[in-house]
């Protein structure tokens, strides 16, 4: 038993000396749990600040109240204006808000038309434009919008019932029906039902009253939904997710390939190569070109697989897809070379590579929409290769974006590559890889 305990102690001693193993065992799970908790713990809790384009063309009291409620809730951040080409702040009109949704500026917009609620309306009329590039975000916005309306406008439910009864039964019988309902509710439940008989929705009362179900909601609030982007996509779910998963696996592949420099040094291959008329610069360039070409091939194979199995349209905008693939592969290769320049052993490379790739995938949008994350995490999202690559793939595959719409993704990815490569070369020259 003593021998077993000594061996048991030995394993723990070695484990605590291995910082990489400790990090993968404790730090990585804790960080991922934190990120998932921040994202999904706040969903539906009123802390999302989801961007929602907004236009109010109605002067009805209920429209003004709806704007005020949405303006003050933490769930939404209303976008009512934009900067034009001259830098002036301009209020949105319907055409411009559609254009910005199609270009990916935000994913949805709510329009309150002039005739949203008149003296004869039986329901509140709204128009909802959306781009379901992130289906979960779109469903969340739609659900939270309905919930906000039903919670804040019980009087709308009451007035809609009143007007519906008068339409179906006639004004006289409908009035008698509503009066009888009001008396009965007041008698047995001691609730002020005066608003039930008020045909002009000027009251700002928030009197609570039970509602129920989607069918009833449709009778009270008539939301005309218009999908502006992605209507012709054969497989929306696969088209949305292919870029994120492709990037995560590409980073693992390129990182493993780039850090093969460390294996070659350990095995003595590097010494034999350097004994030939070969310089360290030759080796670095060969590794870089190999890894970049490998990344391009891997991404092409992944997207081709998506085309063959899931009918993802990769050919209608092939030129711009190729540009994003080239930029993403270049940036991933730069990341792999940076990692190889900073660590001393293959074990360290694998540990740090796994940690960084999982972090970038989690916060960069490979697993779930960045817009659902808290602002603090969104800031770090924009510092990752994954974010700019995924957004670029979505722009090309989902929106059919042209070169002028994706140049910023290309500029950022190539810019990241240049900066990282310069730093990696500096570290390689000062390090002990060669």
Secondary structure, 3 states (H helix, E strand, C coil): CHHHHHHHHHHHHHHHHCHHHHHHHHHHHHHHHHHHHHHHHHCCCCCCCEEEEEEECCCCHHHHHHHHHHHHCCCEEEECEEECCCCCEEECCHHHHHHHHHCCCCCEEEEECCCCCCCCCCCEEEEEEEECCCHHHHHHHHHHHHHHHHHHCHHHHHHHHHHHHHHHHCHHHHHHHHHHHHHHHHHHHCCCCHHHHCCCCCCCCCCCCCCCHHHHHHHHEEEEEEEEECCCCCCHHHHHHHHHHHHHHHHHHHHHHHCHHHHHHHHCHHHHHHCCCCCHHHHHHHHHHHHHHHHHHHHHHHHHHHHHHHCCCCCCCHHHHHHHHHHHHHHHHHHHHHHHHHCCCHHHHHHHHHHHHHHHHHHHCCCCCHHHCCHHHHHHHCCCHHHHHHHHHHHHHCCCCCHHHHHHHHHHHHHHHHHHHHHHHHHHHHCCCC
